[in-house]
Amino acid sequence: MRQRALAAMCLATLVAFASSVHAHAFLDRAVPAVGSTVHGTPQAIRIWFTQEIEPAFSTIKVLDAKGAALAASDKAVDPSDRTLLRLPVPPLAPGTYRVVWRVLSIDSHVTEGDFTFNVAP
């Protein structure tokens, strides 16, 4: 009897932990891809997440090599795909750019991160 109770407790703990692990919107993929080199300016930065994100609390910005913001938005969630942040960007000179994002998933967990990409002539 005691072993069954212990096994049930372990299983309940495991299920609770597994649920909390999947309760965040993590970066799934990006265009331009993380660490990639593109030729010419992309029309937009697009980042997909592993679950839907809240438009009112999700932000994205593009910084140049000196850390100056070139484009930013706190209204960047695509209305037709709520797993997608989309940010139009101005013409970019050759160089390295950093994308910084912060999102609130629909289950109220915040995740944030950044990545770089390069623009070649």
N, C-alpha and C positions, 0 to 999 in steps of 0.2 A: 504494500500500500504506500509506503513511504517513497519507494522508488518511482511510483507512478506520479505522486504529487511533485517530486523533484523534476521529473521529466516534463510535466505540464508547466511548471514554472519556467523552466529553461525554454520551452517552446514559445510561451507567451512573451518572454523577454526577447527572443529572436525575432518574432513577428513584429513586435513594437519597434525594435531597432531597424528592421528592414523597411518598415513603413516610413520611418523618419528619413532614411537614406534617400528614398525615392521622392521626397517631398520638396525638392529644390529644382529650380529651372537652371540646368547647366548648359553651357555652350555646346551645341551639337555640331555646327559647321558655320563657316563664314565665307563670304565672297567680297573682296579678295581673301584667299585662304590665309590662315595664320602662317606668318613667316614667308609668304610667297613674294615673288617679284612679278609685277604687271607692267606691260608696256603701254604708256599713256594713262591718263586719268580714268579711273572707273566712274561710271555714272552715279553709283551709289555704293555705300557700304551696307551689306546685308548680313545679319547674324541670326541664325536659327537656334532656338533653345529646345530643351527636351520636354518642356511643357508650356502651356499658355502663360503669358505674362500680363500684368496689369498695366494698361496704357498710362494711367495717371502717375505711376511711381517708377517708371522705367526710363532710363536716360542713356544716351550715347553721344560721344564726341570724338573728333579726330584732331590730333595734335601734331604739329610739325616737330622737327628734331630739337628745337629750342623749347618745346613745351607750350607754344602758343596755340590756342584753339582756332582751328580753321573752319570747323563746322560743328554744331552741337544742336541737340534737340531733346526735349523732354516729352515730346508727342510723336515718337517715332515707331510705335507699334503699328504694324500693317493691319488695317481693319478687316481684310479678307483672310489673314493668317495670323492669329494672335500668338504664334510662336516666333514671329519674325520682327526684328528691329530693322528699320530701313532708314538710312540717312543719305540724302543727296549731298554730293561734295562738289566744291568749286574746282576749277582746273588746278592740278597739282604739279609742281615742278619735280624733276627727278630728285629722289631722296628717300629717306625712311620716315614713315608715319606711324603713329601709335593710335590705336582705337581703344577707347576706355568706355566700359559699359557697366551699368548697374541696373538690375531688374528685380522686380517683386513678382514672384510667382502667384498664381491664382489662389494658392493655399497659404499665402502670407509669409513666405520665406524669401529673404533677400540674398541674392548672389551678385558678385561683382568680379570684374577681371579686366584684362587688357591684353592686347597682342599687337605686333608690328607687321607691317608689310612694306615693300619697297616699290617705288615707281621708277622705271627705267625709261630712257628716251625712246 
